[in-house]
Amino acid sequence: MVVKARQAPSGVVVKPSLALPTPSGFTVVLKCIVVTSLLLFILGQVLTRKNIEDVIKFAKEENLFVLADEVYQHNIYAAGSEFHSFKKVLSAMGPDYQTVELASFMSTSKGYMGECGFRGGYAEVVNLDPGVRAMLVKSISAKLCSSVIGQAVMDVVVNPPKPGEPSYDLFKQETDQVLGDLKKKASMVTETFNSIAGIRCNIVQGAMYAFPKLTLPPKALQAAKDKGVAPDVFFCFSLLEETGMCVVPGTGFGQIEGTSHFRTTILPTVEKLGEMLDRFTKFHTSFMSKYS
């Protein structure tokens, strides 16, 4: 199966084929399109409703299975940004699109409920081919379930305490604190990176990551070439060696050729993130001076 050679909508990864081995020994091969409602969460950007409609239209035209990673749906910080579920948008697009196959994913391991400490989640699948559904049910029936704690947290995610219930006030207080801190840290990261010469960072609209763009001086580019590594890899390893801070080079995320980025998280506490940003600023100033 071959996907036609034309541009996919923004925030989309096209997989020409997806092989699903089954317990019976057969292999189901699907064409699929992998998206996240937070536009490739590595970027910290939020898909608009039109983005999602474009993805669904593209999937219908190319007969693609949409895999929608919606685990950061609660982590929206920027004014004007809003979460739209793929299922809801698909349902509103009318009967012409009700054959588009869609799987929506949610997890306790991301977002704010369990963050990275708990393991539990679900996938809701709609419009799935009956034969494929039978193989999917057979496959998941043979697998182990998540831990009891993970399942308990997942129940709270889908059925949170309601006003008037004994735990609601504390739940609301802790939720507001966690999401409020994340919103503050998203702003801190955006403002700091955009205040540094040679770095440009889009507003962190959601999720837990920033993906700043680097503009490195010619001497730094040459130094990277001499070491046989990409410029952003050279920058990130220099940062690690001099400060102990670990960020991820943009090279591994399909960045546009000829550009340099790095990915960093906003998960540290407000105090620690402030210290990290101060150290980063000092490092970057020194790095740019060294290679200018």
Stockholm file with secondary structure:
# STOCKHOLM 1.0

chainA/1-292         MVVKARQAPSGVVVKPSLALPTPSGFTVVLKCIVVTSLLLFILGQVLTRKNIEDVIKFAKEENLFVLADEVYQHNIYAAGSEFHSFKKVLSAMGPDYQTVELASFMSTSKGYMGECGFRGGYAEVVNLDPGVRAMLVKSISAKLCSSVIGQAVMDVVVNPPKPGEPSYDLFKQETDQVLGDLKKKASMVTETFNSIAGIRCNIVQGAMYAFPKLTLPPKALQAAKDKGVAPDVFFCFSLLEETGMCVVPGTGFGQIEGTSHFRTTILPTVEKLGEMLDRFTKFHTSFMSKYS
#=GR chainA/1-292 SS CCCCSSCCCTTEEEEEEEEEECTTSCEEEEEEEEEETTSTGGGCCCCCHHHHHHHHHHHHHHTCEEEEECTTTTCBCSTTCCCCCHHHHHHHTCGGGTTCCEEEEEESSSTTTTTTTCCCEEEEEESCCHHHHHHHHHHHHTSCCCCHHHHHHHHHHHSCCCTTSTTHHHHHHHHHHHHHHHHHHHHHHHHHHHTSTTEECCCCCBTTEECCEECCCHHHHHHHHHHTSCHHHHHHHHHHHHHCCCCEEGGGGTCCTTCEEEEEECCSCHHHHHHHHHHHHHHHHHHHHHTC
#=GC SS_cons         CCCCSSCCCTTEEEEEEEEEECTTSCEEEEEEEEEETTSTGGGCCCCCHHHHHHHHHHHHHHTCEEEEECTTTTCBCSTTCCCCCHHHHHHHTCGGGTTCCEEEEEESSSTTTTTTTCCCEEEEEESCCHHHHHHHHHHHHTSCCCCHHHHHHHHHHHSCCCTTSTTHHHHHHHHHHHHHHHHHHHHHHHHHHHTSTTEECCCCCBTTEECCEECCCHHHHHHHHHHTSCHHHHHHHHHHHHHCCCCEEGGGGTCCTTCEEEEEECCSCHHHHHHHHHHHHHHHHHHHHHTC
//
